[in-house]
């Protein structure tokens, strides 16, 4: 059973300390906490341009989710990675590396480097992709 956290009804604080007071970062222990943490990540990512405090909080929460997923949601060797998911979404939307670069607002060569695994997605890239494709940011996390 999912519980809703009180972050949903309050304005998103700009400072790290204020965000911590609303939902302290801690190791994810179960599926309810996992779902709540994903909701917080989604909310912060949807905030638009992030303050330094919000970006730090987001990165902290993403790392906690990644640790939980590695232990509890491991995908077998034949499973999809975040890059595989990105490639699939691009294919489904008839988009190429140049389209990806335009979407992310980066130099045209960076789209190809991301798709070739030479460059990683940033938190800002993941936010833009999640918004564009209407998916959870967690889809792009490895």
N, C-alpha and C positions, 0 to 999 in steps of 0.2 A: 504494500500500500504506500503510495506517495504522499508525502506531506508537503504542503505549500509553505515556503518560508516567507517571512515578512518583508523581504526585499522587493516583492512584487508590487507593493502598494506605496512605497516610499520613493522620493526622488533619489537618484543615484548619487551618493557622496563623491566628492572629487578627491579627497585625501585617503591614502592607504589606511591610516589609523581608524578613520570613520567606517570604512568598508569592513575592516576587521571586527569592529564592534557589532556590526549588523550580522555578519556571518564569519566567525573566526576560521581561518584556514587550519584544517587538521586532517590527518590521515583519514581517507575514506574507508569506513569499516563495513558498510552494507549497501544494498541496492537502493534503499530510501535515501541515504546520504549521498550516494552516487548520483541519483536523479536530481536531488536538490542542488548539488554542486554544478551539474550540467546546466540547470536552469539559471544559476547565477552567472556562469560563463556566458550563456546566451544573452542574458540581460546586459552584461557589461559590454560584450561585443557589439550589441545593437545600439549602444550609446553614441556611436559616431566617433568623433575625434576624442581620444582618451587623454586624460591628464597623466602625468608621470605616476602618480599614486594609483590611478585606475589601471594603468598598464602593468605596474608591478604586481598589483593584486590579481589581475587576470593571469599573468604568467605563473604566479604561485598556485592558483586554483587549477590551471591546466596541468601543471606538474603533478599535483595530487591525483587528478583524474587519470593521467597517464600511468602512474604507479598502480592504481587500483585496477585499471584495465589490463595491465601487463600480468597481474596476478589472478584476475578473475574473469577476464573477457578475452583471454589469449586466443588468437586466431591461428589455426594450423598453418604450416608452411605454405600451403596452397591458397591461403586466405588473402584477402585484399589488404593492401597498405593504404595509407592516406593518398599516396601518389597514384595508386591504381584507381582509387575512387575518383580522384580529380580527372584522370585520363578518361574514365568511363563517362563522367558528366560532360566533359568537353565533347566527346564523340556523340553522345546523345543529343547535344545541342548544336551539332555541326560547327564546332569551334576548333580553332587550331592554336598553335603557340603564339602567333601574333595577336589573336583575339584575347588570349589569356593575358598577355602583356598589357594590352589596352584596358582590360577589365581591372587589372591590379594597379594600373597607373605607373608602370615601370618601363624602363628602356626595352625596346622590342626584342633584343637578344636574351633578356632575362626569362621570357616566356619559355623559350626552347631549353634554356639551362635548367629551369625548374622541372620541365617534363623529362629531361634526360637524367635527373637526379644529381646534377652538378651544383644546384642551389636549393636551399630549403625554403619552405614557406615561412613567412614571419606571422606574428599574431595579427597584424593588420591585413595581410594577405588572406589569412583564414577567415577573418571577419567579413571581408568583401566577398569571398567565395560563398560563405554560408548565406549571406544576404542575397546574392545573385541567384543561387540555385535553390534557395529555400530549404536548406538542410541544416542539421546540427553541426556546429563547428567541430565537434568530436569526430566527425566523419573523416576529417583531414589529419587527425592526429595518429601517429604511429605508436 
